[in-house]
Amino acid sequence: MGLFRRARAARGTHRSFPALTAAAVVAGLAVVSWPPAAGGGAAEAARNAQPISDTVAGSVKPADTSSAAFNGLPAVGALFGVDDSGNLTNHTCTASVVDSPGRNLLVTAAHCVGGGSRRGDLGVAFAPGYHNGQTPYGVWRAVAFYDPPEWASSGDPDSDVAFLQVTGTGGGAERVQDVAGAMTLEAEGPVSGQARVVGYPTSTELPVSCRNRVEPYSTTQLRFACAGFPNGTSGGPFLAGDDEKTVVGVIGGHEEGGSTPDVSYSVTFGSKVKNLYQTASTSSAANPDS
């Protein structure tokens, strides 16, 4: 099955997005004063949100207003379709390697693959660190897909997250995590603070990156405001922590990640994501190559 592209409204369509209060950041948590459209409970979520560091390598980084192209990160890559001859087609989504016992697991948005949890040839390949046609950490084919049953049955926007198991195209015992490294997955509920978001637009051969604050949009969704995340950036990680190596979200969820390139969303990573990760990591470790 081919990859789905991130749905976007026409550029001329105007949507009314709620704004966060600029005042009152208490203990690192932003107080939200608006009634969100996606699920409600944003004020409660903000009060309960875990603060994430606003520093990178010990120094405060100013917020960006728009994404910028760069040469990529080793553990973040583009998801490609694969044709019947085994050749890569277009890249239409983004994924990240996450630490797992099998050292072979990616996190992305469920709508990037779809079709329900399954094993076998998915017609999808992952190129970590991809840029300008180069695949410095190889190409890895997806052999298993794990998504929440709520997404598979009804496209529940609060379940738009998934894990992919990958294996090397040349066979052998090598694992993607050994080659490209991995991010740490954090699934402890709503978060608030500065994060870096990375994604691969379908129209370019370089990834883009932006640092800004991530805040609760509701009890089940996060919101990240930064221009320049168009089609193809779905599944791109929300990276937190001083070293920006902790995944606290992926572009997806509300409006499959957002109806404009200027505001992106993610499912809140809580117990559902933690349980799905446990299922995927156990299965992928037990069945490393198939």
C-alpha positions as CSV (number, residue, x, y, z in Angstrom):
1,M,0.0,0.0,0.0
2,G,1.3,3.4,-0.9
3,L,1.9,6.2,1.6
4,F,-0.8,8.8,2.3
5,R,0.2,12.4,1.9
6,R,-0.5,14.9,4.6
7,A,-3.9,16.5,3.8
8,R,-3.8,20.3,3.5
9,A,-6.5,22.9,2.9
10,A,-6.2,25.3,0.0
11,R,-3.7,28.0,0.7
12,G,-6.4,30.6,0.4
13,T,-8.6,29.0,3.0
14,H,-8.5,30.9,6.3
15,R,-8.9,29.0,9.6
16,S,-9.2,30.4,13.0
17,F,-6.6,28.9,15.3
18,P,-6.7,29.6,19.0
19,A,-3.8,31.5,20.4
20,L,-1.8,30.8,23.6
21,T,-1.6,33.5,26.2
22,A,1.7,35.2,26.1
23,A,1.7,35.8,29.8
24,A,1.9,33.5,32.8
25,V,4.3,30.7,32.3
26,V,4.4,29.1,35.7
27,A,7.1,26.5,36.4
28,G,7.6,26.1,32.7
29,L,3.9,25.5,32.0
30,A,1.9,27.8,29.7
31,V,-1.6,28.7,30.9
32,V,-4.1,28.3,28.1
33,S,-7.1,30.5,28.1
34,W,-9.0,29.5,24.9
35,P,-11.6,26.7,24.4
36,P,-9.9,24.4,21.8
37,A,-11.9,22.8,19.0
38,A,-10.2,19.4,19.3
39,G,-11.5,17.6,22.3
40,G,-11.5,20.3,24.9
41,G,-9.7,20.4,28.2
42,A,-6.6,22.4,27.1
43,A,-6.4,24.3,30.3
44,E,-6.4,21.1,32.3
45,A,-3.9,19.6,30.0
46,A,-1.6,22.6,30.4
47,R,-1.8,22.4,34.2
48,N,-0.8,18.8,34.1
49,A,1.8,19.1,31.3
50,Q,5.3,17.9,32.0
51,P,7.7,20.8,31.4
52,I,10.4,20.0,28.8
53,S,13.7,21.9,28.7
54,D,13.9,25.2,26.9
55,T,17.6,24.8,26.5
56,V,19.7,23.0,24.0
57,A,23.2,22.0,25.1
58,G,22.9,24.3,28.1
59,S,22.0,27.5,26.2
60,V,18.6,29.0,25.5
61,K,17.7,28.9,21.8
62,P,15.4,31.6,20.4
63,A,12.1,30.4,18.9
64,D,11.9,30.2,15.1
65,T,9.0,31.5,13.1
66,S,9.6,29.4,10.0
67,S,11.3,26.1,9.2
68,A,14.7,26.0,7.5
69,A,16.3,23.3,5.3
70,F,19.3,21.4,6.6
71,N,21.2,18.2,5.9
72,G,19.3,16.1,8.3
73,L,19.7,14.0,11.5
74,P,21.0,10.4,11.4
75,A,18.0,8.9,13.2
76,V,15.3,10.9,11.3
77,G,14.5,10.0,7.7
78,A,12.1,9.9,4.8
79,L,9.6,7.2,4.1
80,F,9.5,6.2,0.5
81,G,7.1,4.1,-1.5
82,V,8.6,1.0,-3.2
83,D,7.4,-0.2,-6.6
84,D,7.0,-3.8,-7.8
85,S,10.6,-3.9,-9.0
86,G,11.9,-2.9,-5.5
87,N,12.8,0.7,-6.6
88,L,12.1,3.7,-4.4
89,T,9.4,6.0,-5.6
90,N,8.5,9.3,-3.9
91,H,9.1,10.1,-0.3
92,T,5.8,11.1,1.2
93,C,6.2,10.9,5.0
94,T,8.8,11.1,7.8
95,A,9.8,8.7,10.6
96,S,12.4,8.4,13.3
97,V,14.3,5.5,14.8
98,V,13.4,5.0,18.5
99,D,15.4,2.9,21.0
100,S,14.0,-0.6,21.3
101,P,15.2,-4.1,22.3
102,G,15.3,-5.3,18.6
103,R,17.1,-2.1,17.5
104,N,14.8,-2.0,14.5
105,L,11.8,0.2,15.3
106,L,10.5,3.5,13.9
107,V,7.8,5.9,15.1
108,T,5.6,7.8,12.6
109,A,2.0,8.8,12.0
110,A,-0.5,6.1,11.4
111,H,-2.0,7.8,8.4
112,C,1.4,7.5,6.7
113,V,0.8,3.8,6.1
114,G,-2.6,2.8,7.2
115,G,-4.4,-0.5,6.7
116,G,-4.1,-1.9,10.2
117,S,-1.4,-3.7,12.1
118,R,0.3,-6.4,10.0
119,R,3.5,-8.2,9.0
120,G,4.9,-8.6,5.6
121,D,6.1,-6.5,2.7
122,L,4.4,-3.1,3.2
123,G,5.8,-1.4,0.1
124,V,7.5,1.1,2.3
125,A,11.2,1.9,2.8
126,F,13.0,4.2,5.3
127,A,16.1,6.2,4.5
128,P,17.6,7.7,7.7
129,G,19.5,10.9,7.2
130,Y,18.3,11.2,3.6
131,H,19.3,14.4,1.8
132,N,19.9,15.4,-1.8
133,G,19.4,11.9,-3.1
134,Q,22.0,10.5,-0.6
135,T,21.3,7.7,1.8
136,P,24.3,7.8,4.2
137,Y,22.8,5.3,6.6
138,G,21.3,2.9,4.0
139,V,17.8,2.0,3.0
140,W,15.6,-0.2,5.3
141,R,12.4,-1.9,4.2
142,A,9.4,-2.0,6.4
143,V,8.3,-5.5,7.4
144,A,5.7,-4.8,10.1
145,F,3.3,-2.1,11.0
146,Y,1.7,-1.4,14.4
147,D,-1.2,1.1,14.8
148,P,-3.9,1.5,17.5
149,P,-7.1,-0.4,16.7
150,E,-9.0,3.0,17.0
151,W,-7.1,4.3,14.0
152,A,-7.5,1.2,12.0
153,S,-11.2,1.0,12.6
154,S,-12.3,4.6,12.4
155,G,-9.4,7.0,11.8
156,D,-9.6,8.3,15.3
157,P,-7.4,11.5,15.3
158,D,-6.3,10.8,18.9
159,S,-4.8,7.5,17.6
160,D,-2.7,8.8,14.7
161,V,0.6,7.3,15.7
162,A,2.3,4.1,14.6
163,F,5.4,2.0,14.7
164,L,7.3,0.4,11.9
165,Q,9.7,-2.5,12.1
166,V,12.5,-2.3,9.5
167,T,15.2,-4.6,8.2
168,G,18.2,-4.1,5.9
169,T,17.6,-4.4,2.2
170,G,20.7,-6.6,1.9
171,G,19.7,-9.0,4.7
172,G,22.1,-9.9,7.5
173,A,22.1,-9.1,11.2
174,E,22.7,-5.3,11.0
175,R,20.0,-3.2,12.7
176,V,19.1,0.4,11.8
177,Q,19.6,1.6,15.4
178,D,23.2,0.3,15.2
179,V,23.9,2.3,12.1
180,A,21.8,5.5,12.6
181,G,21.4,5.7,16.3
182,A,18.0,6.2,18.0
183,M,15.9,8.7,19.8
184,T,14.3,8.0,23.2
185,L,10.5,7.7,23.3
186,E,8.7,9.6,26.1
187,A,5.0,8.8,26.7
188,E,4.1,10.4,29.9
189,G,1.2,12.6,28.8
190,P,0.9,16.3,27.8
191,V,4.1,18.3,27.6
192,S,4.9,22.0,27.4
193,G,8.1,23.7,26.4
194,Q,10.6,24.2,23.5
195,A,10.9,21.4,21.0
196,R,12.5,20.9,17.6
197,V,10.4,19.5,14.8
198,V,11.9,17.9,11.7
199,G,10.2,16.7,8.6
200,Y,10.7,15.9,4.9
201,P,8.5,18.0,2.5
202,T,7.6,15.9,-0.6
203,S,8.6,18.8,-2.9
204,T,12.3,19.0,-1.8
205,E,15.2,16.7,-1.2
206,L,16.2,18.2,2.1
207,P,14.5,18.0,5.5
208,V,13.4,21.1,7.3
209,S,13.7,21.9,11.0
210,C,12.2,24.5,13.4
211,R,12.4,25.2,17.1
212,N,9.5,26.6,19.0
213,R,7.2,25.9,21.9
214,V,4.9,22.9,21.9
215,E,1.8,23.2,24.0
216,P,-1.3,21.2,24.7
217,Y,-4.1,21.9,22.2
218,S,-6.4,19.6,24.2
219,T,-6.1,16.7,26.6
220,T,-5.3,14.5,23.7
221,Q,-3.4,16.7,21.2
222,L,-0.3,18.9,21.1
223,R,0.1,22.1,19.0
224,F,3.3,23.5,17.4
225,A,3.3,26.8,15.5
226,C,6.0,27.2,12.9
227,A,5.6,27.9,9.2
228,G,7.0,25.6,6.5
229,F,5.7,22.1,7.3
230,P,3.8,21.1,4.1
231,N,2.9,17.7,2.6
232,G,5.4,15.0,3.5
233,T,6.3,16.2,7.0
234,S,3.7,13.9,8.6
235,G,5.3,11.6,11.1
236,G,8.1,14.1,11.7
237,P,9.3,14.0,15.4
238,F,8.7,16.6,18.1
239,L,12.2,16.4,19.7
240,A,12.7,17.6,23.3
241,G,15.4,17.6,25.9
242,D,18.7,19.4,26.1
243,D,20.1,17.1,23.4
244,E,16.9,17.1,21.3
245,K,16.8,13.3,21.3
246,T,13.6,12.6,23.1
247,V,10.5,12.1,20.9
248,V,7.4,13.5,22.6
249,G,5.1,13.6,19.5
250,V,4.9,13.2,15.7
251,I,3.2,15.4,13.2
252,G,-0.3,13.9,12.8
253,G,-3.5,13.7,14.9
254,H,-5.8,16.7,14.5
255,E,-6.5,17.3,10.8
256,E,-3.8,14.6,10.1
257,G,-1.2,17.0,11.4
258,G,-2.8,20.4,10.4
259,S,-4.7,21.9,7.5
260,T,-2.0,24.6,6.8
261,P,1.8,24.4,6.8
262,D,2.0,26.9,9.6
263,V,0.5,25.0,12.5
264,S,1.2,21.3,13.2
265,Y,-0.3,18.9,15.7
266,S,0.5,15.6,17.4
267,V,-1.3,13.0,19.4
268,T,-0.4,13.4,23.1
269,F,1.9,10.5,23.9
270,G,0.4,8.7,26.9
271,S,-0.6,5.2,27.9
272,K,-2.0,4.3,24.5
273,V,1.3,5.1,22.8
274,K,3.3,3.4,25.6
275,N,1.3,0.2,25.3
276,L,1.6,0.3,21.5
277,Y,5.3,0.7,21.8
278,Q,5.5,-2.3,24.2
279,T,3.6,-4.5,21.7
280,A,5.7,-3.3,18.7
281,S,9.0,-3.6,20.5
282,T,8.3,-7.1,21.9
283,S,7.1,-8.4,18.5
284,S,9.9,-6.8,16.6
285,A,12.5,-8.2,18.9
286,A,11.0,-11.7,18.7
287,N,10.8,-11.5,14.8
288,P,13.7,-9.3,13.8
289,D,13.8,-10.0,10.1
290,S,10.2,-10.8,9.1
